[in-house]
Amino acid sequence: MLWVLILGVIVLFWRVRPLAGGLLLPYIVWVSYATALNAAIWLRNSG
């Protein structure tokens, strides 16, 4: 849900000012990395 909302904000900001949307790209990359890391930890500890 968070990832979808961040993507929506990037699209909306990009339409108004491309620099503002571009500055949010590292944030969505970080959220993606943190999600993958948490999923990997959860999978290793679940079984």
PDB file of N, CA, C, O and CB in Angstrom:
ATOM      1  N   MET A   1       0.828  -1.193   0.000  1.00  0.00           N
ATOM      2  CA  MET A   1       0.000   0.000   0.000  1.00  0.00           C
ATOM      3  C   MET A   1       0.876   1.263   0.000  1.00  0.00           C
ATOM      4  O   MET A   1       0.627   2.206  -0.751  1.00  0.00           O
ATOM      5  CB  MET A   1      -0.944  -0.005   1.219  1.00  0.00           C
ATOM      6  N   LEU A   2       1.896   1.261   0.849  1.00  0.00           N
ATOM      7  CA  LEU A   2       2.787   2.426   0.916  1.00  0.00           C
ATOM      8  C   LEU A   2       3.469   2.663  -0.424  1.00  0.00           C
ATOM      9  O   LEU A   2       3.585   3.800  -0.880  1.00  0.00           O
ATOM     10  CB  LEU A   2       3.844   2.238   2.019  1.00  0.00           C
ATOM     11  N   TRP A   3       3.922   1.572  -1.053  1.00  0.00           N
ATOM     12  CA  TRP A   3       4.634   1.691  -2.316  1.00  0.00           C
ATOM     13  C   TRP A   3       3.732   2.311  -3.380  1.00  0.00           C
ATOM     14  O   TRP A   3       4.178   3.161  -4.150  1.00  0.00           O
ATOM     15  CB  TRP A   3       5.144   0.318  -2.778  1.00  0.00           C
ATOM     16  N   VAL A   4       2.487   1.899  -3.427  1.00  0.00           N
ATOM     17  CA  VAL A   4       1.532   2.428  -4.413  1.00  0.00           C
ATOM     18  C   VAL A   4       1.276   3.916  -4.163  1.00  0.00           C
ATOM     19  O   VAL A   4       1.210   4.706  -5.104  1.00  0.00           O
ATOM     20  CB  VAL A   4       0.198   1.638  -4.359  1.00  0.00           C
ATOM     21  N   LEU A   5       1.133   4.289  -2.897  1.00  0.00           N
ATOM     22  CA  LEU A   5       0.907   5.700  -2.573  1.00  0.00           C
ATOM     23  C   LEU A   5       2.118   6.570  -2.929  1.00  0.00           C
ATOM     24  O   LEU A   5       1.962   7.679  -3.439  1.00  0.00           O
ATOM     25  CB  LEU A   5       0.581   5.848  -1.087  1.00  0.00           C
ATOM     26  N   ILE A   6       3.316   6.062  -2.658  1.00  0.00           N
ATOM     27  CA  ILE A   6       4.526   6.815  -3.012  1.00  0.00           C
ATOM     28  C   ILE A   6       4.596   6.989  -4.530  1.00  0.00           C
ATOM     29  O   ILE A   6       4.920   8.071  -5.021  1.00  0.00           O
ATOM     30  CB  ILE A   6       5.805   6.092  -2.484  1.00  0.00           C
ATOM     31  N   LEU A   7       4.292   5.925  -5.267  1.00  0.00           N
ATOM     32  CA  LEU A   7       4.302   6.019  -6.729  1.00  0.00           C
ATOM     33  C   LEU A   7       3.291   7.048  -7.213  1.00  0.00           C
ATOM     34  O   LEU A   7       3.573   7.807  -8.140  1.00  0.00           O
ATOM     35  CB  LEU A   7       4.003   4.652  -7.359  1.00  0.00           C
ATOM     36  N   GLY A   8       2.123   7.079  -6.595  1.00  0.00           N
ATOM     37  CA  GLY A   8       1.112   8.076  -6.962  1.00  0.00           C
ATOM     38  C   GLY A   8       1.579   9.494  -6.691  1.00  0.00           C
ATOM     39  O   GLY A   8       1.339  10.395  -7.493  1.00  0.00           O
ATOM     40  N   VAL A   9       2.245   9.692  -5.564  1.00  0.00           N
ATOM     41  CA  VAL A   9       2.771  11.021  -5.230  1.00  0.00           C
ATOM     42  C   VAL A   9       3.851  11.423  -6.230  1.00  0.00           C
ATOM     43  O   VAL A   9       3.910  12.576  -6.655  1.00  0.00           O
ATOM     44  CB  VAL A   9       3.338  11.041  -3.787  1.00  0.00           C
ATOM     45  N   ILE A  10       4.700  10.478  -6.601  1.00  0.00           N
ATOM     46  CA  ILE A  10       5.751  10.781  -7.585  1.00  0.00           C
ATOM     47  C   ILE A  10       5.123  11.228  -8.902  1.00  0.00           C
ATOM     48  O   ILE A  10       5.557  12.214  -9.499  1.00  0.00           O
ATOM     49  CB  ILE A  10       6.663   9.544  -7.816  1.00  0.00           C
ATOM     50  N   VAL A  11       4.109  10.506  -9.349  1.00  0.00           N
ATOM     51  CA  VAL A  11       3.448  10.862 -10.615  1.00  0.00           C
ATOM     52  C   VAL A  11       2.813  12.248 -10.522  1.00  0.00           C
ATOM     53  O   VAL A  11       2.968  13.068 -11.427  1.00  0.00           O
ATOM     54  CB  VAL A  11       2.375   9.811 -10.984  1.00  0.00           C
ATOM     55  N   LEU A  12       2.103  12.505  -9.436  1.00  0.00           N
ATOM     56  CA  LEU A  12       1.455  13.814  -9.287  1.00  0.00           C
ATOM     57  C   LEU A  12       2.474  14.948  -9.193  1.00  0.00           C
ATOM     58  O   LEU A  12       2.309  15.992  -9.825  1.00  0.00           O
ATOM     59  CB  LEU A  12       0.563  13.820  -8.046  1.00  0.00           C
ATOM     60  N   PHE A  13       3.521  14.739  -8.408  1.00  0.00           N
ATOM     61  CA  PHE A  13       4.558  15.774  -8.282  1.00  0.00           C
ATOM     62  C   PHE A  13       5.273  15.988  -9.602  1.00  0.00           C
ATOM     63  O   PHE A  13       5.609  17.119  -9.951  1.00  0.00           O
ATOM     64  CB  PHE A  13       5.571  15.397  -7.196  1.00  0.00           C
ATOM     65  N   TRP A  14       5.513  14.890 -10.351  1.00  0.00           N
ATOM     66  CA  TRP A  14       6.234  14.975 -11.626  1.00  0.00           C
ATOM     67  C   TRP A  14       5.471  15.859 -12.604  1.00  0.00           C
ATOM     68  O   TRP A  14       6.075  16.600 -13.380  1.00  0.00           O
ATOM     69  CB  TRP A  14       6.448  13.566 -12.230  1.00  0.00           C
ATOM     70  N   ARG A  15       4.144  15.780 -12.567  1.00  0.00           N
ATOM     71  CA  ARG A  15       3.325  16.596 -13.471  1.00  0.00           C
ATOM     72  C   ARG A  15       3.456  18.083 -13.157  1.00  0.00           C
ATOM     73  O   ARG A  15       3.441  18.918 -14.061  1.00  0.00           O
ATOM     74  CB  ARG A  15       1.856  16.174 -13.383  1.00  0.00           C
ATOM     75  N   VAL A  16       3.583  18.406 -11.884  1.00  0.00           N
ATOM     76  CA  VAL A  16       3.694  19.804 -11.481  1.00  0.00           C
ATOM     77  C   VAL A  16       5.122  20.300 -11.684  1.00  0.00           C
ATOM     78  O   VAL A  16       5.353  21.361 -12.264  1.00  0.00           O
ATOM     79  CB  VAL A  16       3.267  19.982 -10.011  1.00  0.00           C
ATOM     80  N   ARG A  17       6.074  19.510 -11.195  1.00  0.00           N
ATOM     81  CA  ARG A  17       7.487  19.889 -11.308  1.00  0.00           C
ATOM     82  C   ARG A  17       8.322  18.617 -11.354  1.00  0.00           C
ATOM     83  O   ARG A  17       8.435  17.923 -10.344  1.00  0.00           O
ATOM     84  CB  ARG A  17       7.932  20.810 -10.115  1.00  0.00           C
ATOM     85  N   PRO A  18       8.906  18.299 -12.499  1.00  0.00           N
ATOM     86  CA  PRO A  18       9.651  17.050 -12.638  1.00  0.00           C
ATOM     87  C   PRO A  18      10.765  16.859 -11.596  1.00  0.00           C
ATOM     88  O   PRO A  18      11.031  15.730 -11.184  1.00  0.00           O
ATOM     89  CB  PRO A  18      10.245  16.986 -14.007  1.00  0.00           C
ATOM     90  N   LEU A  19      11.403  17.925 -11.177  1.00  0.00           N
ATOM     91  CA  LEU A  19      12.450  17.795 -10.176  1.00  0.00           C
ATOM     92  C   LEU A  19      11.893  17.260  -8.862  1.00  0.00           C
ATOM     93  O   LEU A  19      12.528  16.438  -8.202  1.00  0.00           O
ATOM     94  CB  LEU A  19      13.135  19.137  -9.949  1.00  0.00           C
ATOM     95  N   ALA A  20      10.713  17.725  -8.486  1.00  0.00           N
ATOM     96  CA  ALA A  20      10.091  17.263  -7.243  1.00  0.00           C
ATOM     97  C   ALA A  20       9.793  15.769  -7.317  1.00  0.00           C
ATOM     98  O   ALA A  20      10.021  15.050  -6.345  1.00  0.00           O
ATOM     99  CB  ALA A  20       8.797  18.051  -6.958  1.00  0.00           C
ATOM    100  N   GLY A  21       9.297  15.301  -8.431  1.00  0.00           N
ATOM    101  CA  GLY A  21       9.056  13.869  -8.602  1.00  0.00           C
ATOM    102  C   GLY A  21      10.335  13.069  -8.622  1.00  0.00           C
ATOM    103  O   GLY A  21      10.411  11.983  -8.047  1.00  0.00           O
ATOM    104  N   GLY A  22      11.338  13.607  -9.283  1.00  0.00           N
ATOM    105  CA  GLY A  22      12.625  12.923  -9.364  1.00  0.00           C
ATOM    106  C   GLY A  22      13.313  12.786  -8.014  1.00  0.00           C
ATOM    107  O   GLY A  22      14.010  11.804  -7.757  1.00  0.00           O
ATOM    108  N   LEU A  23      13.114  13.765  -7.167  1.00  0.00           N
ATOM    109  CA  LEU A  23      13.735  13.702  -5.845  1.00  0.00           C
ATOM    110  C   LEU A  23      13.098  12.635  -4.947  1.00  0.00           C
ATOM    111  O   LEU A  23      13.681  12.244  -3.936  1.00  0.00           O
ATOM    112  CB  LEU A  23      13.644  15.060  -5.171  1.00  0.00           C
ATOM    113  N   LEU A  24      11.926  12.177  -5.310  1.00  0.00           N
ATOM    114  CA  LEU A  24      11.282  11.109  -4.555  1.00  0.00           C
ATOM    115  C   LEU A  24      11.681   9.710  -5.019  1.00  0.00           C
ATOM    116  O   LEU A  24      11.339   8.727  -4.362  1.00  0.00           O
ATOM    117  CB  LEU A  24       9.796  11.258  -4.648  1.00  0.00           C
ATOM    118  N   LEU A  25      12.387   9.605  -6.120  1.00  0.00           N
ATOM    119  CA  LEU A  25      12.793   8.291  -6.624  1.00  0.00           C
ATOM    120  C   LEU A  25      13.683   7.521  -5.642  1.00  0.00           C
ATOM    121  O   LEU A  25      13.476   6.320  -5.471  1.00  0.00           O
ATOM    122  CB  LEU A  25      13.520   8.455  -7.941  1.00  0.00           C
ATOM    123  N   PRO A  26      14.652   8.151  -4.995  1.00  0.00           N
ATOM    124  CA  PRO A  26      15.440   7.389  -4.003  1.00  0.00           C
ATOM    125  C   PRO A  26      14.577   6.867  -2.849  1.00  0.00           C
ATOM    126  O   PRO A  26      14.885   5.823  -2.274  1.00  0.00           O
ATOM    127  CB  PRO A  26      16.563   8.268  -3.440  1.00  0.00           C
ATOM    128  N   TYR A  27      13.526   7.568  -2.513  1.00  0.00           N
ATOM    129  CA  TYR A  27      12.641   7.137  -1.434  1.00  0.00           C
ATOM    130  C   TYR A  27      11.924   5.842  -1.810  1.00  0.00           C
ATOM    131  O   TYR A  27      11.838   4.926  -0.992  1.00  0.00           O
ATOM    132  CB  TYR A  27      11.617   8.236  -1.105  1.00  0.00           C
ATOM    133  N   ILE A  28      11.410   5.756  -3.038  1.00  0.00           N
ATOM    134  CA  ILE A  28      10.711   4.540  -3.448  1.00  0.00           C
ATOM    135  C   ILE A  28      11.696   3.377  -3.595  1.00  0.00           C
ATOM    136  O   ILE A  28      11.339   2.223  -3.356  1.00  0.00           O
ATOM    137  CB  ILE A  28       9.955   4.773  -4.773  1.00  0.00           C
ATOM    138  N   VAL A  29      12.921   3.680  -3.985  1.00  0.00           N
ATOM    139  CA  VAL A  29      13.950   2.631  -4.045  1.00  0.00           C
ATOM    140  C   VAL A  29      14.239   2.119  -2.639  1.00  0.00           C
ATOM    141  O   VAL A  29      14.343   0.910  -2.434  1.00  0.00           O
ATOM    142  CB  VAL A  29      15.255   3.164  -4.709  1.00  0.00           C
ATOM    143  N   TRP A  30      14.370   3.013  -1.677  1.00  0.00           N
ATOM    144  CA  TRP A  30      14.636   2.612  -0.301  1.00  0.00           C
ATOM    145  C   TRP A  30      13.477   1.794   0.269  1.00  0.00           C
ATOM    146  O   TRP A  30      13.711   0.787   0.937  1.00  0.00           O
ATOM    147  CB  TRP A  30      14.891   3.843   0.569  1.00  0.00           C
ATOM    148  N   VAL A  31      12.250   2.203   0.022  1.00  0.00           N
ATOM    149  CA  VAL A  31      11.093   1.457   0.519  1.00  0.00           C
ATOM    150  C   VAL A  31      11.054   0.063  -0.120  1.00  0.00           C
ATOM    151  O   VAL A  31      10.721  -0.913   0.551  1.00  0.00           O
ATOM    152  CB  VAL A  31       9.775   2.228   0.223  1.00  0.00           C
ATOM    153  N   SER A  32      11.386  -0.032  -1.381  1.00  0.00           N
ATOM    154  CA  SER A  32      11.428  -1.333  -2.058  1.00  0.00           C
ATOM    155  C   SER A  32      12.492  -2.227  -1.441  1.00  0.00           C
ATOM    156  O   SER A  32      12.247  -3.408  -1.198  1.00  0.00           O
ATOM    157  CB  SER A  32      11.697  -1.154  -3.560  1.00  0.00           C
ATOM    158  N   TYR A  33      13.661  -1.675  -1.189  1.00  0.00           N
ATOM    159  CA  TYR A  33      14.756  -2.437  -0.578  1.00  0.00           C
ATOM    160  C   TYR A  33      14.379  -2.886   0.836  1.00  0.00           C
ATOM    161  O   TYR A  33      14.602  -4.041   1.200  1.00  0.00           O
ATOM    162  CB  TYR A  33      16.049  -1.591  -0.542  1.00  0.00           C
ATOM    163  N   ALA A  34      13.816  -1.987   1.626  1.00  0.00           N
ATOM    164  CA  ALA A  34      13.431  -2.323   2.999  1.00  0.00           C
ATOM    165  C   ALA A  34      12.348  -3.395   3.009  1.00  0.00           C
ATOM    166  O   ALA A  34      12.363  -4.274   3.871  1.00  0.00           O
ATOM    167  CB  ALA A  34      12.942  -1.069   3.744  1.00  0.00           C
ATOM    168  N   THR A  35      11.412  -3.337   2.072  1.00  0.00           N
ATOM    169  CA  THR A  35      10.366  -4.355   1.984  1.00  0.00           C
ATOM    170  C   THR A  35      10.956  -5.715   1.637  1.00  0.00           C
ATOM    171  O   THR A  35      10.586  -6.726   2.234  1.00  0.00           O
ATOM    172  CB  THR A  35       9.317  -3.955   0.943  1.00  0.00           C
ATOM    173  N   ALA A  36      11.868  -5.743   0.679  1.00  0.00           N
ATOM    174  CA  ALA A  36      12.512  -7.002   0.297  1.00  0.00           C
ATOM    175  C   ALA A  36      13.333  -7.563   1.460  1.00  0.00           C
ATOM    176  O   ALA A  36      13.329  -8.771   1.698  1.00  0.00           O
ATOM    177  CB  ALA A  36      13.412  -6.794  -0.941  1.00  0.00           C
ATOM    178  N   LEU A  37      14.028  -6.699   2.174  1.00  0.00           N
ATOM    179  CA  LEU A  37      14.826  -7.136   3.317  1.00  0.00           C
ATOM    180  C   LEU A  37      13.939  -7.712   4.409  1.00  0.00           C
ATOM    181  O   LEU A  37      14.245  -8.771   4.956  1.00  0.00           O
ATOM    182  CB  LEU A  37      15.654  -5.974   3.870  1.00  0.00           C
ATOM    183  N   ASN A  38      12.855  -7.040   4.734  1.00  0.00           N
ATOM    184  CA  ASN A  38      11.931  -7.542   5.748  1.00  0.00           C
ATOM    185  C   ASN A  38      11.286  -8.856   5.320  1.00  0.00           C
ATOM    186  O   ASN A  38      11.108  -9.753   6.144  1.00  0.00           O
ATOM    187  CB  ASN A  38      10.854  -6.506   6.036  1.00  0.00           C
ATOM    188  N   ALA A  39      10.937  -8.978   4.056  1.00  0.00           N
ATOM    189  CA  ALA A  39      10.343 -10.221   3.560  1.00  0.00           C
ATOM    190  C   ALA A  39      11.343 -11.373   3.668  1.00  0.00           C
ATOM    191  O   ALA A  39      10.975 -12.483   4.050  1.00  0.00           O
ATOM    192  CB  ALA A  39       9.876 -10.052   2.097  1.00  0.00           C
ATOM    193  N   ALA A  40      12.596 -11.110   3.334  1.00  0.00           N
ATOM    194  CA  ALA A  40      13.620 -12.158   3.430  1.00  0.00           C
ATOM    195  C   ALA A  40      13.825 -12.592   4.876  1.00  0.00           C
ATOM    196  O   ALA A  40      13.950 -13.785   5.153  1.00  0.00           O
ATOM    197  CB  ALA A  40      14.949 -11.667   2.836  1.00  0.00           C
ATOM    198  N   ILE A  41      13.861 -11.649   5.785  1.00  0.00           N
ATOM    199  CA  ILE A  41      14.019 -11.981   7.199  1.00  0.00           C
ATOM    200  C   ILE A  41      12.811 -12.775   7.689  1.00  0.00           C
ATOM    201  O   ILE A  41      12.969 -13.756   8.415  1.00  0.00           O
ATOM    202  CB  ILE A  41      14.201 -10.701   8.043  1.00  0.00           C
ATOM    203  N   TRP A  42      11.633 -12.369   7.305  1.00  0.00           N
ATOM    204  CA  TRP A  42      10.418 -13.062   7.721  1.00  0.00           C
ATOM    205  C   TRP A  42      10.397 -14.502   7.188  1.00  0.00           C
ATOM    206  O   TRP A  42      10.048 -15.430   7.917  1.00  0.00           O
ATOM    207  CB  TRP A  42       9.176 -12.295   7.233  1.00  0.00           C
ATOM    208  N   LEU A  43      10.770 -14.681   5.923  1.00  0.00           N
ATOM    209  CA  LEU A  43      10.775 -16.014   5.334  1.00  0.00           C
ATOM    210  C   LEU A  43      11.808 -16.919   6.008  1.00  0.00           C
ATOM    211  O   LEU A  43      11.543 -18.105   6.204  1.00  0.00           O
ATOM    212  CB  LEU A  43      11.053 -15.925   3.835  1.00  0.00           C
ATOM    213  N   ARG A  44      12.955 -16.396   6.359  1.00  0.00           N
ATOM    214  CA  ARG A  44      13.990 -17.207   7.013  1.00  0.00           C
ATOM    215  C   ARG A  44      13.621 -17.592   8.432  1.00  0.00           C
ATOM    216  O   ARG A  44      14.074 -18.621   8.933  1.00  0.00           O
ATOM    217  CB  ARG A  44      15.302 -16.462   7.025  1.00  0.00           C
ATOM    218  N   ASN A  45      12.807 -16.784   9.084  1.00  0.00           N
ATOM    219  CA  ASN A  45      12.443 -17.057  10.469  1.00  0.00           C
ATOM    220  C   ASN A  45      11.090 -17.752  10.608  1.00  0.00           C
ATOM    221  O   ASN A  45      10.703 -18.110  11.721  1.00  0.00           O
ATOM    222  CB  ASN A  45      12.429 -15.775  11.249  1.00  0.00           C
ATOM    223  N   SER A  46      10.377 -17.947   9.531  1.00  0.00           N
ATOM    224  CA  SER A  46       9.024 -18.506   9.642  1.00  0.00           C
ATOM    225  C   SER A  46       9.013 -20.027   9.641  1.00  0.00           C
ATOM    226  O   SER A  46       7.988 -20.635   9.950  1.00  0.00           O
ATOM    227  CB  SER A  46       8.163 -18.001   8.509  1.00  0.00           C
ATOM    228  N   GLY A  47      10.124 -20.646   9.304  1.00  0.00           N
ATOM    229  CA  GLY A  47      10.001 -22.065   9.114  1.00  0.00           C
ATOM    230  C   GLY A  47      10.848 -22.964   9.853  1.00  0.00           C
ATOM    231  O   GLY A  47      10.746 -24.180   9.693  1.00  0.00           O
TER     232      GLY A  47
END
